[in-house]
């Protein structure tokens, strides 16, 4: 996973990390950008001198029962220019479900942000890093929570939608339009774009689903 993070960061390929994926992205950045060669998580190396990911205070080491941070938690956006904030319709906060025992060590976050890894989403106390974005990269984003819990086929969770859009080379156009897909009927044939095609496909699938229900 560390190598995958490194490759995506250096080659500017779209990257979406979830839970452990965020932690691995932080470790890779610390090792190769901050030059902390032994940076690690205490989950993997209890003796590291640079524990950039640590077990949460409420997690008792050796006791695996009932010690996870679970359920819906609120995340506050700290940046108005955040890609993730735009994907979440410019909400001031979001509520997503969690399942983890380890978190980013805040002793290192200032150095990371000075070098371009920005923690744009944090918990209400500002103590837990929930969303990170890498500056000057098309889409290098990771979240501590689990967006897959509430994603739906016809209503994908914003992190997944952003990742897919970035992979298709359509994210910037999507953001420029206010994260709205243009209706097909709003354009002439000469103006018809890939975004309109995507909107048309989505509408067709949705209508087909409704037809199936009405005839069953």
C-alpha positions, 0 to 999 in steps of 0.5 A: 500500500505504501508503494501504491501511495508513492506511485500515485503521488509521484505520477499524479494519478488519481488516488483515494485512500479509505481508513488505513489508506489515509494512514498509509498515505500519511506514512509514505508522505512522512518517509519520502517528503519529510524524510522521516525514513522510519515513519510508521504506524504503531500498529505495525511498528511499536518502536518507531521513533516517528510514529506518524499514526498512533493508537487512539487514547481510548484504545487499550493496547492488547484489548481488542474488545469494544475499543474502536471508534465506531458509528456516525461522527461529524467532520468539519471542513477547514478549507473553502477551496477543498475539492472534497468540500465542493464535492459535498456541495460546499457543506460546512460539515458532514457526518460519516460512519467510522470504524478504526483504532488508529489515527494521525499523530497531530504532532506531525500535521503542521510539518505535513501541511507546510509541505502540501499535505493538507488536512481539510477535514477534522473532527469537531475538537480539531484533534482527529484528521478526517480528510486529507488532500495533496496540493498540486495534484489532480486528485490525491485524497484520503478519508479516515471514515468509510464512505462505502457505508452510505454510497448507492448505485444511483447516488455515489458517495462524494469521495467515490464520485470524485475519484471516478470523475478524476480518473475519467479526466472530468473532475475539473469540468464537473467542479466548474459547473458546481458539481452538477451534470448538465441536462441533455435537453439544455444543449444543441447537438453541436454543444453535446458533451461527454458530461451530457452523455453521462447525465443521459446514461444516468437518466436512462438507467434510472428510468429503466429501473422504474419501468421494471418496478412498474411492470413487476 
